[in-house]
Amino acid sequence: MSTYHFIAASETFLTVEEPLEEVLRERVRHYGEQGKAIDFWLVKRPAFLEAPELEPIGSAVPRPAAAVVSTDEKFITFLKLRLEFVACGRFEAPSAAIPDALASAA
């Protein structure tokens, strides 16, 4: 089982209103230069927000939602500070409630 950290917000906020694509593109470039494997993903309509243990956070995120999920807590903290108006949390997967950390509910 792995621990995943995330920021979540409305899909429009993350993919249109904020320069998230630029931030993620720069991160991919940096990882390539460092020879590091990608440990973050953009998930549109993330299914994990429906898990009972994430209900307080999940219910606060406008739908349709999107999330950046990572195993790197520092990267998610950076995104939280950079984007400001996002929900932030973590979860363990795979689990009974969250069999696939990157699954979409769409």
C-alpha positions, 0 to 999 in steps of 0.5 A: 500500500502507498500513501498518496498526497493530493490537491483537488479543486474544480476541473475548470479552476485547475485546468483553465483558470490556473497555470497548472499545465505550465507548472506540471510541464516544468516539473516533467522537464526537471525530472527528466534532467534529474533522471527521476521517474514521474511521481505525480498525475493529473486526474480529472473527476478523481474517484478517490474523492468519493471514498468515505474517509475523504468525505469532508474534503470531497464534499467541499470540492466543486464538481466536476473536480480534478486533482493532482496526485503524487507520492511526493508530499513536498510537491503537493505542499508546493502546489497548495501554496502556489494555487492557494484555493485548493483542497489538500489531503492524503490517502492510502491505496490500494484499499477497499474504499480506494482500489485505484489511486488514479481512477476517474469517476467519469 
